[in-house]
């Protein structure tokens, strides 16, 4: 089913994912690709989180923990709000380390 407008984060800071401290300290970057359903109220539906791929289990867990607190603008079709399966990448970028 096509939508007129896709579900998207309500604001740039609407998803506060905590960088796993051990991976941050090690300077490791990573990528998580997840799927989940955003309901008609803009919430991630409980039990719909699915991991497509991940470079580290701690990154996966950070995304899984953050999604229930995220605020989304629901998808719309023909003027009404609809549930939508979202396929989303989450990138973790470690700061560049100074190797002097």
C-alpha positions as CSV (number, residue, x, y, z in Angstrom):
1,X,0.0,0.0,0.0
2,X,1.3,3.4,-1.0
3,X,1.1,6.4,1.3
4,X,0.8,10.0,0.4
5,X,3.4,11.0,3.1
6,X,5.7,8.6,4.9
7,X,6.1,8.3,8.7
8,X,9.0,10.4,9.8
9,X,10.6,11.7,13.0
10,X,8.6,14.7,14.5
11,X,11.8,16.7,15.1
12,X,15.6,16.3,14.6
13,X,16.0,15.5,18.3
14,X,12.9,13.2,18.5
15,X,15.1,10.1,18.6
16,X,17.7,10.2,21.3
17,X,19.9,7.1,20.9
18,X,22.6,6.7,23.4
19,X,25.9,5.8,21.9
20,X,27.2,2.6,23.7
21,X,29.9,4.0,25.9
22,X,32.4,1.2,25.4
23,X,32.1,1.5,21.6
24,X,32.4,5.3,21.8
25,X,35.5,5.0,23.9
26,X,37.0,2.5,21.4
27,X,36.3,4.9,18.6
28,X,34.0,2.4,16.8
29,X,31.5,3.5,14.3
30,X,28.6,1.4,13.1
31,X,25.3,1.0,11.3
32,X,22.0,-0.6,12.3
33,X,19.2,-1.2,9.9
34,X,15.9,-1.8,11.6
35,X,12.2,-2.3,10.6
36,X,9.3,-1.3,12.8
37,X,5.7,-0.1,12.6
38,X,4.8,3.5,13.3
39,X,1.1,3.6,14.4
40,X,-1.5,6.3,13.6
41,X,-0.5,8.3,16.8
42,X,3.2,8.4,15.8
43,X,4.4,5.8,18.2
44,X,6.5,2.7,17.4
45,X,4.2,-0.2,18.0
46,X,5.4,-2.5,20.7
47,X,6.7,-5.9,19.5
48,X,7.3,-4.7,15.8
49,X,11.0,-4.0,16.1
50,X,13.0,-6.2,13.7
51,X,16.7,-6.1,13.1
52,X,17.7,-6.2,9.4
53,X,21.4,-5.8,9.9
54,X,23.9,-4.4,12.5
55,X,27.6,-4.0,12.8
56,X,27.5,-4.6,16.6
57,X,25.0,-6.0,19.1
58,X,25.4,-3.0,21.4
59,X,24.4,-0.6,18.6
60,X,21.3,-2.8,17.9
61,X,20.3,-2.7,21.6
62,X,20.8,1.1,21.7
63,X,18.4,1.5,18.8
64,X,15.9,-1.0,20.3
65,X,15.9,0.9,23.6
66,X,15.4,4.4,22.0
67,X,12.6,3.6,19.6
68,X,9.7,3.3,22.1
69,X,10.5,6.9,23.3
70,X,10.7,8.3,19.7
71,X,8.1,10.8,18.4
72,X,7.0,10.3,14.8
73,X,4.6,12.1,12.5
74,X,2.4,9.2,11.3
75,X,2.1,8.2,7.6
76,X,-0.9,9.6,5.7
77,X,-3.0,8.2,3.0
78,X,-6.0,10.0,1.4
79,X,-6.0,12.6,4.2
80,X,-6.0,10.1,7.1
81,X,-3.4,8.7,9.4
82,X,-2.2,5.1,8.7
83,X,0.1,2.6,10.2
84,X,3.4,2.2,8.2
85,X,6.2,-0.3,8.3
86,X,9.4,1.8,8.4
87,X,12.8,0.5,7.1
88,X,15.4,2.8,8.7
89,X,19.2,3.0,8.9
90,X,20.7,4.4,12.1
91,X,24.4,5.5,11.8
92,X,26.8,5.7,14.7
93,X,29.8,7.9,13.9
94,X,32.6,7.9,16.4
95,X,34.8,11.0,16.7
96,X,38.0,11.0,14.7
97,X,40.8,10.0,17.0
98,X,44.0,11.9,17.1
99,X,46.9,9.5,16.7
100,X,49.9,11.6,17.8
